[in-house]
Amino acid sequence: MHQFPIQIHSFGEVKAFIALATVQPFRITVCHEDQQVNAKSFIGMMCLDYSKPINVFCECCDADFQSFRQQAARFIA
């Protein structure tokens, strides 16, 4: 499993990150403190506190992770 932190500042960024996560062929989980949600779930993502960076966990191979991380570069904290 791979991980990286992101920081989201607006509703538009939440929607953009969900859109990016949704097209990935692997499982992506976003965690903040004791909350874990599916990054492809709009309702789950809207329940998180974005006042601090959150961690993204990807269940994929190294090549897929590097590609996704590069696509998500604008969100990386």
Residue frames relative to the residue before (quaternion, step in Angstrom):
aa qw qx qy qz dx dy dz
M 1.0000 0.0000 0.0000 0.0000 0.00 0.00 0.00
H 0.2154 -0.7725 0.5909 0.0877 3.55 -1.04 0.89
Q 0.0484 -0.8162 0.5747 0.0328 3.56 -1.16 0.49
F 0.0462 0.7612 -0.6468 -0.0081 3.53 -1.35 0.36
P 0.4482 -0.6895 0.4947 0.2811 3.60 -1.13 0.57
I 0.1019 -0.7710 0.6237 0.0791 3.55 -1.19 0.62
Q 0.1860 -0.7347 0.6372 0.1398 3.53 -1.32 0.35
I 0.0788 -0.7914 0.6062 0.0043 3.54 -0.76 1.10
H 0.2051 -0.8340 0.5094 0.0544 3.55 -0.84 1.05
S 0.8131 0.1663 -0.0742 0.5529 3.61 1.15 -0.31
F 0.6671 -0.4806 0.3949 0.4100 3.52 -1.36 0.28
G 0.6301 0.5443 -0.3267 0.4471 3.59 1.02 -0.79
E 0.6587 0.4921 -0.3073 0.4792 3.58 1.02 -0.76
V 0.5934 0.5406 -0.3695 0.4681 3.61 1.06 -0.64
K 0.6710 0.4945 -0.2951 0.4671 3.59 0.85 -0.95
A 0.6606 0.5070 -0.3127 0.4569 3.60 0.95 -0.85
F 0.6602 0.4929 -0.3195 0.4681 3.60 0.96 -0.79
I 0.6289 0.5224 -0.3356 0.4680 3.61 0.97 -0.79
A 0.6457 0.5199 -0.3200 0.4586 3.59 0.94 -0.86
L 0.6570 0.4982 -0.3040 0.4773 3.57 1.00 -0.79
A 0.6734 0.4978 -0.2935 0.4611 3.59 0.93 -0.89
T 0.6363 0.5834 -0.3236 0.3874 3.57 0.96 -0.88
V 0.7158 0.4508 -0.2667 0.4619 3.61 0.99 -0.69
Q 0.5328 0.6166 -0.4163 0.4033 3.60 1.25 -0.04
P 0.4177 -0.7447 0.4653 0.2332 3.62 -0.91 0.86
F 0.6786 0.4497 -0.2862 0.5054 3.61 1.23 0.27
R 0.6218 -0.5577 0.4095 0.3671 3.54 -1.31 0.34
I 0.0468 -0.7718 0.6341 -0.0026 3.56 -1.00 0.95
T 0.0731 -0.7909 0.6076 -0.0020 3.55 -0.77 1.09
V 0.1893 -0.7588 0.6143 0.1048 3.56 -1.02 0.85
C 0.0834 -0.8188 0.5680 -0.0049 3.57 -0.82 1.04
H 0.0400 0.7551 -0.6533 0.0365 3.50 -1.09 0.85
E 0.8166 -0.1093 -0.0015 0.5667 3.55 -0.54 1.27
D 0.8149 -0.2277 0.1579 0.5090 3.64 -0.55 -1.06
Q 0.5730 0.5831 -0.3793 0.4334 3.60 1.27 0.17
Q 0.0263 -0.7610 0.6481 0.0097 3.55 -1.09 0.83
V 0.0443 0.8033 -0.5916 0.0520 3.57 -0.81 0.99
N 0.5433 -0.5759 0.5002 0.3506 3.50 -1.29 0.45
A 0.4289 -0.7298 0.4737 0.2432 3.60 -0.67 1.08
K 0.6500 0.5064 -0.3130 0.4723 3.59 1.24 -0.26
S 0.6051 0.5591 -0.3348 0.4573 3.58 1.34 -0.03
F 0.3935 -0.7341 0.5036 0.2294 3.57 -0.55 1.17
I 0.6756 0.4899 -0.3022 0.4607 3.59 0.84 -0.93
G 0.6499 0.5170 -0.3157 0.4591 3.59 0.93 -0.85
M 0.6847 0.4888 -0.2873 0.4579 3.57 0.87 -0.93
M 0.6522 0.5201 -0.3217 0.4479 3.60 1.06 -0.65
C 0.6368 0.5526 -0.3209 0.4314 3.61 1.22 -0.35
L 0.5885 0.6095 -0.3662 0.3849 3.60 1.22 -0.22
D 0.4329 -0.6502 0.5618 0.2725 3.53 -1.32 0.48
Y 0.1599 -0.8283 0.5344 0.0525 3.57 -0.51 1.18
S 0.3807 0.7383 -0.4824 0.2779 3.60 1.17 0.35
K 0.7496 0.2312 -0.1408 0.6040 3.58 1.30 -0.36
P 0.6323 -0.5107 0.3909 0.4321 3.62 -1.18 0.30
I 0.1946 -0.7533 0.6170 0.1182 3.55 -1.20 0.62
N 0.4292 -0.7102 0.5041 0.2393 3.57 -1.20 0.52
V 0.2251 -0.7508 0.6126 0.1019 3.52 -1.08 0.90
F 0.1066 -0.7879 0.6059 0.0268 3.58 -0.83 1.04
C 0.1081 -0.8061 0.5817 0.0121 3.56 -0.81 1.07
E 0.2175 -0.7538 0.6091 0.1158 3.55 -0.93 0.96
C 0.4325 0.6791 -0.4633 0.3702 3.55 0.18 1.32
C 0.6239 -0.5192 0.4187 0.4073 3.55 -1.32 0.04
D 0.7093 -0.4746 0.3179 0.4131 3.58 -1.26 0.34
A 0.6669 0.5122 -0.3116 0.4425 3.59 0.89 -0.89
D 0.6592 0.4901 -0.3072 0.4805 3.61 0.95 -0.86
F 0.6372 0.5311 -0.3283 0.4518 3.57 1.00 -0.81
Q 0.6679 0.5015 -0.3086 0.4552 3.59 0.84 -0.92
S 0.6412 0.5196 -0.3176 0.4668 3.57 1.02 -0.80
F 0.6803 0.4785 -0.2916 0.4725 3.60 0.86 -0.94
R 0.6441 0.5223 -0.3260 0.4539 3.58 0.92 -0.87
Q 0.6435 0.5126 -0.3179 0.4713 3.58 0.99 -0.77
Q 0.6626 0.4943 -0.3038 0.4737 3.60 0.98 -0.82
A 0.7236 0.4143 -0.2296 0.5021 3.59 1.13 -0.65
A 0.2851 0.8173 -0.4718 0.1676 3.59 1.27 0.16
R 0.6582 0.5302 -0.3354 0.4161 3.63 0.94 -0.71
F 0.6826 0.4714 -0.2844 0.4805 3.58 1.26 -0.34
I 0.5094 0.6809 -0.4178 0.3200 3.60 1.19 -0.40
A 0.3923 -0.7362 0.5137 0.2005 3.53 -0.88 1.08
